[in-house]
Amino acid sequence: GSNAMSASTVQLLYAIGAVAGLLFLIWLAVLAIAARVSDDVADSFWRIRERFGRVAMAGAFTVALLATTGSLYFSEIVGYEPCRLCWYQRIAMYPLVVILAMGLWRRDVNVRWYAIPVALIGAVVSGYHYTLEWFPSIDISACKVGIPCTAVWFRELGFVSLPFLALMSFLLIIALLLIPLGRHDDESDEGAEAAAA
């Protein structure tokens, strides 16, 4: 019915967002690599980082909030029951909303040192979970009880599943929080705070 229709629409919207995030991450990675071999690209890369640095914390918070909202929508409204690995990813994602909100409110760029390790753990878990969906034989019995971790609730665009959405969210949060880091960080703490504001 209408619930299935709305669920498929939300899945598609999140999938499109995840692909856009993936393209953004690839673009950043290519620029970072090119900046190491070309001074002109390096100057452009730093200008881009300075520009993005002003909204990086807000961007990371928005990603965490959308990921949290999405996970609650899919489990509580659509009825996709989370497996054990899903819960581990939630344990990593949900606190990031609070941590990043506090960082935004206090304009504290140093909050990234608390957020990045949490997001990194979440990325490892979701990366393993996503791999498990494609290669169930590598399961190390992470989900002995309840929903199997190899269950796939949906695959939008042929490859975007719930663990992929989580993985992209964690990687985007890490990338956005790393953007303000740069050659101006050593000059003064005030300059770093200004970049995050």
Backbone bond lengths (Angstrom), bond angles and torsions (degrees), N, CA, C in turn:
res aa  C-N    CA-C-N  psi(-1)  N-CA   C-N-CA  omega(-1)  CA-C   N-CA-C  phi
1 G - - - 1.436 - - 1.502 111.87 -
2 S 1.340 113.83 -148.77 1.466 120.52 -176.43 1.520 111.70 -67.83
3 N 1.370 115.95 -32.37 1.470 119.50 178.88 1.524 110.59 -64.27
4 A 1.347 116.80 -42.08 1.463 121.12 178.28 1.519 110.39 -65.37
5 M 1.345 115.90 -38.88 1.461 120.54 178.67 1.527 110.75 -63.34
6 S 1.340 116.79 -46.60 1.459 119.56 -179.26 1.525 110.98 -67.00
7 A 1.354 116.54 -36.59 1.464 119.79 179.23 1.523 110.70 -63.50
8 S 1.338 117.41 -43.57 1.467 119.99 -179.84 1.524 110.87 -66.31
9 T 1.333 116.74 -33.55 1.469 120.40 177.75 1.527 110.45 -67.21
10 V 1.339 115.93 -45.12 1.469 120.22 179.23 1.527 110.25 -63.62
11 Q 1.340 116.19 -42.01 1.471 120.00 177.51 1.516 111.14 -57.89
12 L 1.321 116.49 -44.19 1.460 120.53 -179.29 1.521 111.03 -65.84
13 L 1.330 116.96 -42.79 1.475 120.66 179.49 1.526 110.81 -62.06
14 Y 1.327 116.53 -44.23 1.466 119.94 177.96 1.533 110.92 -65.28
15 A 1.345 116.28 -37.85 1.468 119.93 178.63 1.524 111.04 -63.43
16 I 1.335 116.69 -42.95 1.471 121.03 178.15 1.525 109.79 -62.76
17 G 1.339 116.46 -41.91 1.464 120.54 176.97 1.520 112.03 -61.71
18 A 1.343 116.60 -40.03 1.460 120.88 -179.96 1.523 111.19 -66.34
19 V 1.330 116.67 -40.27 1.471 120.45 178.25 1.528 110.05 -65.97
20 A 1.340 116.61 -41.14 1.470 120.27 176.27 1.524 110.08 -61.12
21 G 1.326 116.81 -41.15 1.462 120.86 177.08 1.512 112.20 -63.36
22 L 1.334 115.98 -40.94 1.467 120.72 177.93 1.527 111.07 -62.40
23 L 1.322 116.59 -43.19 1.476 120.44 178.34 1.526 111.10 -64.23
24 F 1.332 116.70 -38.29 1.465 121.37 176.84 1.528 110.39 -62.73
25 L 1.335 116.97 -43.63 1.470 121.11 179.29 1.527 111.33 -64.35
26 I 1.332 116.43 -41.18 1.476 120.36 178.18 1.519 109.96 -63.82
27 W 1.337 116.49 -44.31 1.468 121.74 178.63 1.531 110.72 -58.71
28 L 1.335 116.83 -45.93 1.468 120.54 178.70 1.527 111.25 -62.41
29 A 1.339 116.62 -42.89 1.463 120.73 -179.03 1.525 111.40 -63.87
30 V 1.341 116.98 -43.24 1.474 120.84 179.09 1.522 110.06 -63.32
31 L 1.340 116.84 -43.54 1.471 119.97 177.90 1.522 111.46 -61.87
32 A 1.341 116.37 -43.14 1.467 120.46 -179.04 1.524 110.97 -62.25
33 I 1.331 117.20 -41.55 1.467 121.31 179.00 1.532 110.29 -67.61
34 A 1.341 116.54 -45.75 1.465 120.87 180.00 1.526 111.29 -63.26
35 A 1.348 116.35 -33.33 1.468 120.50 -179.37 1.519 112.26 -65.60
36 R 1.331 116.35 -22.08 1.472 120.06 179.82 1.527 112.28 -78.36
37 V 1.335 116.85 -18.86 1.461 119.77 -177.12 1.528 113.08 -112.92
38 S 1.326 117.14 -9.27 1.459 120.17 -178.61 1.523 110.47 -136.23
39 D 1.342 115.93 124.48 1.469 120.21 179.30 1.524 111.61 -65.46
40 D 1.343 116.77 -36.91 1.467 120.39 179.20 1.525 110.91 -62.89
41 V 1.340 115.88 -45.29 1.462 120.34 178.46 1.528 109.81 -65.58
42 A 1.340 116.39 -37.97 1.464 120.55 179.60 1.522 110.78 -60.21
43 D 1.346 117.28 -44.16 1.466 120.52 178.11 1.528 111.37 -62.64
44 S 1.325 116.10 -42.98 1.466 120.20 177.97 1.526 110.71 -63.82
45 F 1.329 115.78 -40.59 1.463 121.23 -179.22 1.519 110.73 -62.28
46 W 1.350 116.67 -42.30 1.461 119.63 179.56 1.527 110.86 -67.05
47 R 1.327 117.09 -37.02 1.478 119.35 177.76 1.519 110.44 -64.39
48 I 1.343 115.75 -41.67 1.473 120.11 177.60 1.519 110.27 -62.83
49 R 1.320 116.79 -43.50 1.467 120.67 -179.56 1.523 111.13 -64.04
50 E 1.337 116.42 -39.47 1.460 118.84 179.00 1.524 110.99 -65.29
51 R 1.336 115.55 -39.01 1.468 119.97 178.96 1.522 111.04 -67.28
52 F 1.344 117.04 -47.59 1.463 121.44 178.91 1.523 111.57 -68.51
53 G 1.336 116.12 -29.47 1.461 120.43 -177.78 1.508 113.46 -57.80
54 R 1.318 116.82 -28.58 1.465 120.90 -179.49 1.521 112.71 -68.63
55 V 1.324 116.45 -25.13 1.472 119.92 -177.38 1.526 112.23 -119.85
56 A 1.326 116.69 7.28 1.471 120.49 -174.01 1.525 112.23 -62.23
57 M 1.330 117.14 -45.56 1.466 120.14 -178.85 1.525 110.75 -64.02
58 A 1.331 116.07 -43.01 1.467 119.87 177.73 1.525 110.73 -63.15
59 G 1.336 116.84 -38.10 1.458 121.19 178.19 1.520 111.47 -64.62
60 A 1.342 116.66 -43.63 1.467 121.10 179.54 1.527 110.20 -63.97
61 F 1.334 116.31 -41.76 1.474 120.08 177.89 1.528 110.77 -62.50
62 T 1.331 116.76 -43.06 1.472 121.12 179.87 1.524 111.23 -61.62
63 V 1.330 116.92 -42.74 1.471 120.76 178.22 1.526 110.33 -61.69
64 A 1.340 116.78 -45.98 1.471 120.63 -179.88 1.525 110.99 -62.70
65 L 1.330 116.76 -40.90 1.465 121.22 -179.98 1.529 111.25 -66.19
66 L 1.329 116.84 -43.73 1.472 120.59 178.61 1.528 111.32 -64.95
67 A 1.338 116.73 -39.91 1.468 120.65 178.87 1.526 110.63 -64.87
68 T 1.325 116.71 -42.97 1.468 121.01 178.79 1.524 111.08 -65.04
69 T 1.324 116.25 -46.02 1.464 120.93 178.51 1.527 110.62 -60.89
70 G 1.327 116.54 -43.42 1.461 121.09 179.46 1.519 112.29 -62.41
71 S 1.325 116.78 -44.15 1.468 119.35 -178.39 1.523 110.67 -64.87
72 L 1.328 117.21 -38.89 1.467 120.57 177.64 1.527 111.11 -68.54
73 Y 1.327 116.67 -38.38 1.471 120.31 178.00 1.527 110.60 -62.22
74 F 1.329 116.33 -48.03 1.466 119.69 -176.04 1.529 112.00 -67.21
75 S 1.334 117.83 -33.91 1.469 118.99 -178.38 1.526 112.15 -87.70
76 E 1.327 118.21 -43.52 1.462 120.86 -172.77 1.525 113.89 -87.00
77 I 1.328 117.52 -30.44 1.471 120.31 -177.16 1.533 110.89 -101.99
78 V 1.332 116.80 -48.72 1.467 120.16 -178.60 1.533 110.74 -78.74
79 G 1.326 116.55 -33.84 1.464 119.69 177.22 1.513 115.41 98.58
80 Y 1.343 118.03 17.16 1.464 120.71 175.45 1.529 107.52 -75.71
81 E 1.329 115.87 110.85 1.462 119.25 -176.68 1.525 110.63 -75.44
82 P 1.346 117.71 126.59 1.471 119.37 -178.75 1.526 112.46 -72.51
83 C 1.330 115.64 141.58 1.464 121.04 174.47 1.533 108.73 -86.80
84 R 1.318 116.11 -179.22 1.471 119.57 -178.15 1.535 111.75 -61.59
85 L 1.331 116.94 -42.50 1.471 119.38 179.45 1.527 111.20 -65.50
86 C 1.344 116.31 -33.54 1.470 119.82 175.36 1.530 110.40 -60.57
87 W 1.338 115.88 -41.88 1.464 119.86 179.05 1.519 111.09 -64.04
88 Y 1.324 117.31 -40.33 1.471 119.59 177.68 1.529 110.48 -60.76
89 Q 1.344 116.12 -40.29 1.469 119.79 178.52 1.526 111.12 -65.82
90 R 1.328 116.46 -37.94 1.467 120.24 176.70 1.529 111.00 -64.43
91 I 1.338 115.66 -40.76 1.467 120.28 179.34 1.530 110.14 -59.66
92 A 1.320 116.60 -32.39 1.479 120.35 177.25 1.527 111.59 -80.65
93 M 1.348 117.79 -39.19 1.468 120.52 -172.60 1.524 113.58 -78.32
94 Y 1.321 117.49 -46.34 1.470 119.63 -171.91 1.532 113.65 -58.86
95 P 1.347 119.30 -44.29 1.469 118.49 177.74 1.532 113.47 -63.34
96 L 1.341 116.70 -25.65 1.471 119.32 179.89 1.525 111.42 -62.21
97 V 1.331 117.18 -32.25 1.469 120.35 177.65 1.530 109.17 -60.12
98 V 1.329 116.63 -46.29 1.467 121.72 -178.35 1.529 110.87 -69.64
99 I 1.335 116.30 -46.51 1.471 120.85 -178.78 1.527 110.80 -59.67
100 L 1.333 116.66 -47.25 1.467 120.49 -178.03 1.529 111.86 -71.84
101 A 1.328 117.30 -32.73 1.475 120.28 175.36 1.528 109.77 -63.14
102 M 1.347 116.81 -42.78 1.471 120.55 177.97 1.528 110.75 -63.99
103 G 1.333 115.81 -41.16 1.464 119.14 177.93 1.518 112.02 -61.81
104 L 1.333 116.33 -41.19 1.467 120.49 177.78 1.515 111.46 -64.49
105 W 1.317 115.40 -46.48 1.467 121.16 -177.08 1.533 111.08 -61.99
106 R 1.340 115.57 -42.13 1.464 120.19 -178.46 1.524 112.72 -89.28
107 R 1.351 115.64 -3.55 1.466 121.02 -175.86 1.520 111.13 53.09
108 D 1.324 114.39 44.92 1.459 121.85 -176.38 1.523 109.95 -106.21
109 V 1.314 116.70 100.82 1.462 121.46 -178.99 1.528 111.89 -66.37
110 N 1.333 116.84 -22.28 1.462 120.28 -177.78 1.522 113.19 -72.80
111 V 1.326 117.56 -7.72 1.462 120.54 176.50 1.530 110.83 -61.85
112 R 1.319 116.26 -20.01 1.473 119.39 179.17 1.516 111.77 -60.82
113 W 1.336 118.05 -28.20 1.466 120.32 -178.85 1.529 111.21 -69.60
114 Y 1.335 117.37 -19.08 1.469 121.27 174.35 1.528 110.38 -91.94
115 A 1.311 116.40 -35.17 1.466 121.64 -174.19 1.533 112.70 -78.21
116 I 1.325 117.30 -41.13 1.474 120.19 -174.72 1.531 112.46 -61.37
117 P 1.354 120.18 -45.88 1.477 118.06 178.89 1.535 113.04 -61.18
118 V 1.334 116.88 -38.29 1.467 121.09 178.53 1.530 109.59 -64.02
119 A 1.339 116.19 -45.68 1.472 120.76 179.25 1.524 111.31 -64.97
120 L 1.316 116.93 -34.59 1.469 120.91 178.85 1.530 111.09 -65.49
121 I 1.321 116.63 -42.49 1.468 120.81 176.53 1.528 109.76 -62.09
122 G 1.339 116.06 -44.59 1.464 120.45 177.99 1.516 112.32 -60.80
123 A 1.332 116.56 -38.92 1.473 120.88 179.88 1.526 111.07 -65.48
124 V 1.339 117.09 -39.49 1.467 120.84 178.89 1.531 109.92 -64.28
125 V 1.331 116.86 -45.61 1.469 120.75 -179.40 1.528 110.77 -64.02
126 S 1.342 116.83 -46.64 1.464 119.40 -178.22 1.529 111.33 -69.39
127 G 1.322 117.35 -33.28 1.460 120.47 175.68 1.518 111.40 -63.40
128 Y 1.337 115.88 -42.46 1.466 120.50 177.09 1.529 109.87 -65.13
129 H 1.329 116.38 -43.82 1.468 121.06 -179.12 1.536 110.82 -61.72
130 Y 1.328 116.36 -42.92 1.466 120.37 179.67 1.536 110.53 -64.05
131 T 1.324 116.17 -42.15 1.469 120.74 178.24 1.531 110.49 -62.86
132 L 1.331 115.61 -38.64 1.460 121.79 179.94 1.528 111.89 -62.79
133 E 1.329 116.56 -33.94 1.468 120.20 177.81 1.533 111.65 -62.25
134 W 1.317 116.11 -36.84 1.466 120.80 -178.31 1.529 112.03 -86.88
135 F 1.335 116.17 -30.32 1.470 120.88 -177.93 1.532 109.66 -128.47
136 P 1.338 117.66 75.67 1.466 120.92 -176.88 1.528 113.94 -58.69
137 S 1.318 117.01 -21.82 1.469 120.21 -177.00 1.529 112.72 -67.30
138 I 1.337 118.12 -18.19 1.469 119.53 -179.93 1.531 112.41 -87.01
139 D 1.329 116.88 6.53 1.469 121.42 -179.42 1.529 109.68 -59.50
140 I 1.331 115.52 129.69 1.467 120.87 178.11 1.527 109.59 -104.75
141 S 1.324 116.03 32.22 1.470 123.43 -179.92 1.515 112.29 60.04
142 A 1.345 115.44 42.21 1.467 119.91 177.96 1.519 110.74 -68.15
143 C 1.338 116.84 -29.19 1.464 121.02 -178.15 1.522 109.75 -120.50
144 K 1.313 116.47 81.89 1.461 119.84 -179.79 1.530 111.22 -80.18
145 V 1.341 115.93 -27.07 1.460 120.95 -176.68 1.528 109.17 -120.22
146 G 1.333 116.47 143.00 1.466 121.24 175.08 1.518 112.82 82.24
147 I 1.334 115.08 -149.21 1.462 121.87 -177.86 1.531 109.94 -64.73
148 P 1.336 118.30 129.53 1.474 118.81 178.11 1.532 111.22 -67.44
149 C 1.309 116.38 144.71 1.472 121.16 -179.30 1.524 111.81 -70.47
150 T 1.327 116.19 -12.39 1.467 119.96 178.74 1.529 111.96 -87.37
151 A 1.341 117.33 -6.09 1.473 120.93 -179.62 1.528 109.86 -67.94
152 V 1.325 116.31 136.79 1.473 121.56 179.08 1.527 107.59 -116.79
153 W 1.336 116.13 113.69 1.466 120.17 -178.67 1.523 111.69 -74.44
154 F 1.331 116.60 -37.84 1.462 120.78 175.75 1.519 109.02 -158.96
155 R 1.334 114.77 159.68 1.466 121.91 175.13 1.516 106.99 -139.65
156 E 1.321 116.69 91.06 1.462 121.29 178.79 1.526 109.73 -78.07
157 L 1.317 115.71 147.23 1.470 122.87 178.87 1.532 111.86 56.55
158 G 1.318 116.00 18.54 1.458 120.87 176.77 1.512 116.04 86.73
159 F 1.356 118.14 -11.95 1.467 118.63 -177.33 1.522 114.89 -148.74
160 V 1.327 119.00 -10.35 1.469 121.30 -176.42 1.526 110.10 -89.74
161 S 1.331 115.95 109.92 1.460 122.55 177.72 1.535 108.85 -117.47
162 L 1.325 116.89 -179.27 1.470 119.82 179.92 1.534 112.94 -59.05
163 P 1.355 119.35 -47.06 1.467 118.17 177.56 1.534 113.16 -63.13
164 F 1.337 117.46 -31.61 1.464 119.98 177.01 1.526 109.84 -65.87
165 L 1.334 116.93 -41.78 1.464 120.77 177.05 1.527 110.17 -59.35
166 A 1.333 116.01 -43.61 1.464 119.94 179.51 1.527 110.95 -64.93
167 L 1.334 116.60 -44.02 1.464 121.03 -179.77 1.528 110.95 -59.33
168 M 1.334 116.61 -47.71 1.463 120.15 179.09 1.522 111.16 -61.35
169 S 1.335 116.42 -39.06 1.467 120.17 179.56 1.524 111.18 -62.97
170 F 1.334 116.25 -47.65 1.470 119.45 179.91 1.531 111.16 -62.81
171 L 1.339 117.60 -43.56 1.468 120.87 -179.29 1.527 111.31 -65.98
172 L 1.329 117.00 -38.72 1.468 120.05 177.75 1.526 110.92 -64.70
173 I 1.325 116.44 -41.98 1.466 120.11 178.82 1.525 109.79 -60.68
174 I 1.323 116.86 -45.93 1.469 120.61 179.29 1.527 110.51 -60.73
175 A 1.338 116.83 -48.60 1.470 121.05 -178.55 1.521 111.28 -61.21
176 L 1.325 116.94 -44.79 1.465 120.44 -179.02 1.524 111.45 -64.66
177 L 1.320 117.35 -37.73 1.468 120.04 179.33 1.521 112.67 -73.50
178 L 1.336 116.82 -22.48 1.466 120.32 177.46 1.527 112.24 -83.78
179 I 1.326 117.29 -20.73 1.468 120.73 -176.20 1.531 113.15 -55.33
180 P 1.351 119.73 -45.71 1.474 118.18 -179.16 1.522 114.10 -66.89
181 L 1.342 117.93 -17.99 1.464 119.83 177.83 1.519 109.98 -67.88
182 G 1.304 116.88 132.97 1.457 117.99 179.54 1.503 112.75 179.99
183 R 1.318 115.36 -161.22 1.462 120.01 -172.81 1.518 112.81 -68.29
184 H 1.362 116.80 -18.35 1.466 118.44 -179.39 1.522 112.09 -87.88
185 D 1.335 118.06 -10.11 1.458 120.52 -178.39 1.514 112.09 -64.21
186 D 1.324 116.99 -31.46 1.460 120.23 -178.04 1.528 112.57 -76.93
187 E 1.342 116.55 -16.98 1.456 119.06 -174.99 1.520 111.64 -72.94
188 S 1.338 117.19 -46.96 1.463 120.06 178.77 1.507 110.39 -167.19
189 D 1.329 115.64 151.65 1.456 120.55 177.08 1.515 110.80 -67.08
190 E 1.346 115.73 -30.82 1.466 119.13 179.94 1.521 110.95 -64.69
191 G 1.311 117.24 -37.97 1.469 120.74 179.01 1.512 110.92 -64.97
192 A 1.335 116.61 -37.19 1.467 119.76 178.72 1.517 111.03 -67.96
193 E 1.351 115.35 -39.55 1.469 119.44 179.28 1.511 110.51 -66.92
194 A 1.308 116.94 -38.10 1.453 120.70 178.70 1.524 111.49 -64.45
195 A 1.335 115.77 -36.31 1.475 120.23 179.15 1.513 111.36 -66.40
196 A 1.358 116.35 -30.77 1.471 119.78 -178.07 1.518 112.21 -86.26
197 A 1.321 116.89 -17.04 1.466 120.49 -176.06 1.520 111.66 -69.94
